[in-house]
């Protein structure tokens, strides 16, 4: 089950890594890229590897590597190749050219999420999504993408739809929503997270522990949603027994196999979240 909340933590801050591991985030992303000063790159990598070795079983830990072509990425790839413990996966930023992404992924032994942060990467997203079996997700890095596209965040609505379509066409899970940088605006985080879920995203990156519960709630099917989904599935089962593939429910709404598939997805996600033993 894809996590709901992905908490970024700077890799050079071992004190913050410890607090992140104790948080309610479904997954932790130890950042080796943008949040780490150049002079602290080696320390960040060492902290990440130490964390992986000492992590509790079942704690989902990812790494955000440095950009393709950087000297730091080469160091990280070599370190991971000889590491005794692997992350659940890595985020590969600045994914742009099919060949370089594929070559980099080929050197890794874990899942990879390719992060699209440029216009060129956006156009190549459908190919990047299919370039290697270990690419299990694609997502947007919206701050960099907006800068490259010379637009505002509100101008990326079409790009969000594009990345959802590219991921699903490649058979990947729903993309993870990009961060909400206004930490002091929880209402905006909640609203945009609900919108993201409606647009086809599932889960969201967060940059502060105060954002975790808001994102977890937004990406957890509500009791009303679960009840509605259960009624749809039950109604469809009765219709199937009667030899019908489509039927009107008790509220007069049309139910066909596509509606049933969405209802099952709601129930599957709710069950998976409950199985984690965590609360919204």
C-alpha positions as CSV (number, residue, x, y, z in Angstrom):
1,X,0.0,0.0,0.0
2,X,1.4,3.4,-1.0
3,X,2.0,5.5,2.1
4,X,-0.2,8.6,2.7
5,X,2.5,10.9,4.2
6,X,6.1,11.0,3.2
7,X,8.2,13.2,5.6
8,X,11.3,14.8,4.2
9,X,14.1,15.2,6.7
10,X,17.6,16.7,6.0
11,X,20.2,13.9,5.9
12,X,22.9,15.9,7.7
13,X,20.6,16.5,10.8
14,X,20.8,13.2,12.6
15,X,18.7,14.7,15.5
16,X,15.9,15.4,13.1
17,X,16.1,11.9,11.5
18,X,15.5,10.4,14.9
19,X,12.4,12.6,15.5
20,X,11.2,11.8,12.0
21,X,11.4,8.0,12.7
22,X,9.3,8.5,15.8
23,X,6.6,10.6,13.9
24,X,3.3,9.5,12.5
25,X,4.5,9.7,8.9
26,X,3.8,6.6,6.9
27,X,7.2,6.9,5.2
28,X,10.4,8.8,5.9
29,X,12.5,10.4,3.1
30,X,16.0,11.2,4.1
31,X,17.0,14.0,1.9
32,X,20.5,14.0,0.4
33,X,19.8,16.7,-2.1
34,X,18.3,20.2,-1.8
35,X,18.1,20.4,2.0
36,X,21.7,19.5,2.5
37,X,24.6,22.1,2.2
38,X,27.4,21.1,-0.1
39,X,29.8,20.8,2.8
40,X,27.5,18.3,4.6
41,X,26.8,15.9,1.7
42,X,29.2,13.2,3.1
43,X,27.8,13.5,6.6
44,X,24.2,13.2,5.2
45,X,25.0,10.0,3.3
46,X,26.8,8.5,6.3
47,X,23.7,9.3,8.5
48,X,21.4,7.8,6.0
49,X,23.4,4.5,5.8
50,X,23.6,4.4,9.6
51,X,19.8,4.9,9.9
52,X,19.1,2.1,7.4
53,X,21.3,-0.3,9.4
54,X,19.6,0.6,12.7
55,X,16.0,1.0,11.5
56,X,13.2,-1.0,13.0
57,X,11.7,-3.7,10.8
58,X,8.8,-2.4,8.9
59,X,9.7,1.3,9.1
60,X,9.6,2.6,5.5
61,X,12.7,4.6,4.8
62,X,13.5,6.2,1.4
63,X,16.4,8.3,0.3
64,X,16.2,11.3,-2.0
65,X,19.4,11.1,-4.0
66,X,21.3,13.9,-5.7
67,X,20.6,14.8,-9.3
68,X,21.8,12.7,-12.3
69,X,25.2,13.8,-13.4
70,X,26.3,15.2,-10.1
71,X,29.5,14.0,-8.3
72,X,27.4,13.3,-5.2
73,X,25.0,10.9,-7.0
74,X,28.0,8.8,-8.1
75,X,29.2,8.6,-4.5
76,X,25.7,7.6,-3.4
77,X,25.3,4.9,-6.0
78,X,28.7,3.4,-5.1
79,X,27.8,3.5,-1.3
80,X,24.4,1.9,-1.9
81,X,26.0,-0.8,-4.0
82,X,28.1,-2.0,-1.1
83,X,25.6,-1.2,1.7
84,X,24.4,-4.0,3.9
85,X,21.0,-2.5,4.3
86,X,18.9,-1.0,1.5
87,X,16.2,1.6,1.6
88,X,12.7,0.8,0.7
89,X,13.4,2.9,-2.3
90,X,15.0,6.1,-3.6
91,X,13.7,9.3,-5.2
92,X,15.6,10.3,-8.2
93,X,15.4,14.1,-8.8
94,X,15.7,16.0,-12.1
95,X,14.6,12.9,-14.1
96,X,14.7,14.3,-17.6
97,X,16.4,12.1,-20.2
98,X,15.2,8.5,-20.7
99,X,18.7,7.1,-21.2
100,X,20.3,8.7,-18.2
101,X,17.4,7.7,-15.9
102,X,17.4,4.1,-17.1
103,X,21.2,3.9,-16.7
104,X,21.0,5.2,-13.2
105,X,18.1,3.0,-12.2
106,X,20.0,0.0,-13.5
107,X,22.7,0.6,-10.9
108,X,20.2,0.4,-8.0
109,X,18.7,-2.6,-6.3
110,X,15.5,-1.0,-4.9
111,X,12.4,0.8,-6.1
112,X,12.8,4.1,-7.7
113,X,10.5,7.1,-7.9
114,X,11.5,9.4,-10.8
115,X,10.9,13.0,-9.9
116,X,9.9,15.2,-12.9
117,X,11.1,18.8,-12.4
118,X,11.4,20.3,-15.9
119,X,9.5,20.8,-19.1
120,X,11.7,18.3,-20.8
121,X,11.1,15.8,-18.1
122,X,7.4,16.4,-18.3
123,X,7.3,15.6,-22.0
124,X,9.4,12.4,-21.4
125,X,7.4,11.3,-18.4
126,X,5.4,8.5,-20.2
127,X,8.7,7.0,-21.4
128,X,10.5,7.4,-18.1
129,X,7.5,5.7,-16.4
130,X,8.2,2.6,-18.5
131,X,12.0,2.7,-18.8
132,X,12.8,0.1,-16.1
133,X,11.0,-2.4,-13.9
134,X,12.4,-0.8,-10.8
135,X,10.8,2.5,-11.7
136,X,7.6,2.0,-9.6
137,X,6.5,5.6,-9.4
138,X,6.8,9.1,-11.0
139,X,5.9,12.4,-9.4
140,X,6.3,16.1,-9.8
141,X,8.8,18.4,-8.1
142,X,6.5,21.4,-8.5
143,X,8.7,24.2,-7.3
144,X,11.5,23.4,-9.8
145,X,8.9,22.6,-12.5
146,X,7.1,25.9,-12.0
147,X,10.4,27.8,-12.3
148,X,11.4,26.0,-15.4
149,X,7.9,26.5,-17.0
150,X,7.9,30.1,-15.9
151,X,4.5,29.7,-14.3
152,X,2.8,29.8,-10.9
153,X,1.7,26.7,-9.0
154,X,-1.9,27.3,-10.2
155,X,-0.6,27.0,-13.7
156,X,0.5,23.4,-13.2
157,X,-3.0,21.9,-13.1
158,X,-2.6,20.3,-16.6
159,X,0.8,19.0,-15.6
160,X,-0.7,17.2,-12.6
161,X,-3.3,15.6,-14.9
162,X,-0.5,14.6,-17.3
163,X,1.6,12.9,-14.6
164,X,-1.4,11.0,-13.3
165,X,-2.1,9.8,-16.8
166,X,1.5,8.9,-17.5
167,X,1.8,6.9,-14.3
168,X,-1.4,4.9,-14.7
169,X,-0.9,4.3,-18.4
170,X,2.4,2.6,-17.4
171,X,0.7,0.5,-14.8
172,X,2.3,2.4,-11.9
173,X,0.6,3.4,-8.6
174,X,-1.1,6.8,-8.3
175,X,1.6,9.5,-8.1
176,X,2.5,11.1,-4.8
177,X,1.5,14.8,-4.5
178,X,4.2,17.4,-4.3
179,X,4.9,19.4,-1.1
180,X,2.9,22.3,0.3
181,X,5.6,24.8,1.2
182,X,3.4,27.1,3.3
183,X,3.9,25.4,6.6
184,X,1.9,28.1,8.4
185,X,-1.2,27.5,6.2
186,X,-2.7,24.1,7.3
187,X,-6.0,25.0,5.8
188,X,-4.4,25.4,2.4
189,X,-2.6,22.1,2.9
190,X,-5.9,20.3,3.7
191,X,-7.8,21.8,0.8
192,X,-5.1,21.1,-1.8
193,X,-4.6,17.6,-0.5
194,X,-8.2,16.8,-0.9
195,X,-8.1,18.3,-4.4
196,X,-5.0,16.2,-5.2
197,X,-6.7,13.0,-4.2
198,X,-9.7,13.9,-6.4
199,X,-7.2,14.5,-9.3
200,X,-5.8,11.0,-9.0
201,X,-2.9,11.4,-6.6
202,X,-2.4,9.2,-3.5
203,X,-0.2,10.3,-0.6
204,X,1.8,13.5,-0.3
205,X,5.3,14.7,0.6
206,X,5.5,16.8,3.7
207,X,8.3,19.0,5.0
208,X,7.2,19.5,8.6
209,X,5.8,17.1,11.2
210,X,2.7,19.4,11.7
211,X,1.6,18.5,8.2
212,X,1.5,14.8,8.7
213,X,-1.9,14.4,10.4
214,X,-3.5,16.7,7.8
215,X,-2.2,14.7,4.9
216,X,-3.0,11.4,6.5
217,X,-6.6,12.5,7.1
218,X,-7.0,13.8,3.5
219,X,-5.8,10.5,2.0
220,X,-7.7,8.2,4.3
221,X,-11.2,7.3,3.1
222,X,-13.8,8.7,5.5
223,X,-16.3,6.5,7.2
224,X,-19.0,7.9,4.9
225,X,-16.9,7.1,1.8
226,X,-16.3,3.6,3.1
227,X,-19.9,3.1,3.8
228,X,-20.9,4.3,0.3
229,X,-18.3,2.1,-1.3
230,X,-19.5,-1.0,0.7
231,X,-23.1,-0.3,-0.4
232,X,-22.0,-0.1,-4.1
233,X,-20.0,-3.4,-3.9
234,X,-22.9,-5.1,-2.1
235,X,-25.4,-3.8,-4.6
236,X,-23.3,-4.9,-7.5
237,X,-23.0,-8.4,-6.0
238,X,-26.8,-8.7,-5.9
239,X,-27.0,-7.5,-9.5
240,X,-24.4,-10.0,-10.6
241,X,-26.4,-12.8,-9.0
242,X,-29.4,-11.6,-11.0
243,X,-27.4,-11.7,-14.2
244,X,-27.1,-7.9,-14.5
245,X,-23.8,-6.0,-14.9
246,X,-25.3,-2.5,-14.3
247,X,-28.0,-1.4,-11.9
248,X,-29.5,1.6,-10.0
249,X,-28.7,1.7,-6.3
250,X,-31.1,2.6,-3.6
251,X,-30.5,6.3,-4.2
252,X,-31.2,6.0,-7.9
253,X,-27.6,6.3,-9.0
254,X,-26.2,4.2,-11.8
255,X,-23.7,1.5,-10.9
256,X,-21.6,-0.2,-13.5
257,X,-18.3,-2.1,-13.4
258,X,-16.2,1.1,-13.5
259,X,-18.1,2.5,-10.5
260,X,-17.6,-0.8,-8.6
261,X,-13.9,-0.8,-9.4
262,X,-13.5,2.6,-7.8
263,X,-15.6,1.5,-4.8
264,X,-13.3,-1.5,-4.3
265,X,-10.3,0.8,-4.5
266,X,-11.7,2.8,-1.6
267,X,-12.2,-0.3,0.5
268,X,-8.8,-1.7,-0.4
269,X,-7.1,1.5,0.7
270,X,-9.1,1.7,3.9
271,X,-8.2,-1.9,4.7
272,X,-4.5,-1.3,3.9
273,X,-4.4,1.8,6.1
274,X,-6.1,-0.1,9.0
275,X,-3.6,-2.9,8.6
276,X,-0.8,-0.4,9.2
277,X,-2.1,0.1,12.6
278,X,-2.0,3.9,12.3
279,X,-4.7,6.6,12.7
280,X,-5.6,9.4,10.3
